[in-house]
Amino acid sequence: MIEFLRRLFGQPGSSATAKERLRLVLMTDHLELAPEMIDAMKRDLVDVISRYVEVDREKIDVSFERQDRALAMLANIPIISVNRPNGTAEHAAPVSEAPAAEAPVAEAPVAAAPPARKRRRRAKKAQRAPASPAPAAAH
Amino acid sequence: MHQLQSESPQAQPGTAAAKLGRAIVLTSGKGGVGKTTTTANLGTALAIRGARVVLVDADIGLRNLDILLGLESRIKHHLLDVLEERVSLDDALVPGKHGDNLFLLAAAQSREKDEVETAKMQALIASLRERFDYVLIDCPAGIELGFRNAVAGADEAIVVCTPEVSAVRDVDRVVGLLGNRFRPQLVINRLRPQLVKKGKMLSVEDVNAILRLPLLGVIADEPAIVVTTNKGEPLALHKETQTGAAYHAIAARVAGEDVPAPMPPAARTSLIERIGTLLGGKRA
């Protein structure tokens, strides 16, 4: 019955997915940043953040989004531990917005999207963020 | 990103060169979107309108245009024979089966794309423009040398796109490569109105919101195309069919007539969908 109703009222079609994928792929096409350049940028970004918190380099996700005419770079960088790599720790979580112990993932929007949107995305991403592999270290 | 093109269909280019025909390349980047079918049908429709038309199959090594026109058994010489001056142009041009306005210059089947010299290709297209009203060049898929050679002698472009992410992306790229000089116009091929209505296929608006090209027309995906391809008779020979008429409308627009861009008939609404609408259901 539910299936019947769903069919009756229509479900969201895959064309919306197609549109979104197309939008994103063209955005990166038009960026004309070589993939190596994006990789290098990612590395540098992580190096800076790693000075403050230990991050999961494997799970870093950098993407580009456009809203109206502004292009935004969104970096999703899972934090493994707030321990500073040099061993001091605890109070150091300047990158993450929420108190570090509760926030396994810090979003670092780098560019020009309007603030309201950034916040919304951040919230959304935080929800589906992978659980922190190591319990975030508030010893 | 590419620039917006002029709105109106082109008039004959340059009044000073009014005697020269128009050389239009049909291209898409991606393969299998219907370049060759579009070339065959547009050429047929233009010829039926009374223009003298030559179709040039620039897909060296993968000759196909002859099949769609039903001329495969009549090909004796090909493009490279002419470029390499083994035969005259007149010997290589194969008259179409219907009427005497349409000619085909076939691709070489057993040769490779990089055996074509760009300058010679340019010269060939130039000499064809002196003899025909329209020179339609069927471009190979890809953006390598074959593409560059096909485009070299053309002064206009028609890009063929299907409502798929990959096809739109490739057309976007090709249009970027073509630049402004070719004033590319768009044919959307293989649209399935029923799927669009259900939100399962990109719509004409979706596609052109991204490409932003002057739209020549939209061709539906329909079984008749397969049948006519099987027979080697372009659907444009049958103006009484919906799709045949659509190709004629596209031809009219290419010729500069102010007719609306053909669209496939709207998808039928089933009883159950009507009930759904009545109940306030929303279609995605």
Interface residues (C-beta under 8 A of the other chain):
Chain A: R7 L8 F9 G10 Q11 P12 G13 S14 S15 A16 A18 K19 R21 L22 R23 V25 L26 D29 H30
Chain B: M1 E164 V165 V168 R169 D172 R173 L195 V196 K198 G199 K200 M201 L202 S203 D206 I210 I272 I275 G276 L279 G281 K282 R283 A284
